[in-house]
Amino acid sequence: MIKSKKIAGLLFAFALFSTASVFAQTQQLPQQQQQAVEVDVSDEELSKFADAYQRIRMVNQKAQQQMAKKVEDSGFDIKRFNEIHQASLDPNTESDATAEEKKKHKAVIAEIESMQGKFQKEMEGAIEEQGLDVARYEKIAMALQTDTELQQRLQKLMQG
């Protein structure tokens, strides 16, 4: 259960970063939910981040396709699987899943968890290939959530 929450969190985090417009959307969140991260990022480092980000998006898309295939191959409709999965993550939510669906869901989650390490390594490799370490990449990503000037620099870099 803990691992599936980490996977869901990881995929959610990468899904959030799936478009450049997310940076503009984060500005709309209440300030108390955002913790500003101050980081000095050179143009060269931001360029490396942008390249790593693009590669991570490709790995994430591949991961999502493979996970969706696992879900569909199990006989689940993606929407139904997600409903059951969301209910399984929230102890306050009553699931309407049948015993058979719960069993299939658990099996699919186990398969997805077994894939997670491979994708994690690919994402880390994409970051390191650009000359960044994972901690630095994450720090820049966190700073992008609140630093509008950095967001604009990244958007300009990715569009140009």
Steps between C-alpha positions, in 0.01 A plus 500: 500500500781741585677427171183554297455837670858589406437392142177695486679798650787469257270472201282780632806720540614430146148540368492843663815593313372361170446841343675832528169665590513333839748763609248774441230301678708457816487876551129469568547274802460666839833624630481301824508177296817601321834505669735722305830345406775750427748370246747671271483337156730598215374498141724201428360306797144592408568373148623169645188487717278562197670222304470258793138604550419421135666158530314429824174588328577241231582236764182592686288470184651160431436395861139618485444311174648181642300534822180568307570189293543294820167635626320430172662157462358409840150566365448831680370817344754775587231718657373216720852404604571861600177518702594185690858620543396839637263331745781265610726797577242678717408314819195726539355397164268203473580301188223346292749258342410134495730243660605396149584862404697550821699185431572607138588852617749362751661282231531792257651723771758229571593491130522879484716509813738252340539741205559806717870439568581484130323830431659664802845403372417631152387833646810528717713412198330772295590754769858381543559490121444874502767555765263556793453289808151395607503717815586811298234419240239463776609827662460686170161332444385613845621853437303507174178455697529846655765698309318676216820642352651151483177367349514763227865425426422130469195558280702725270777240482259217423312698235810629326 
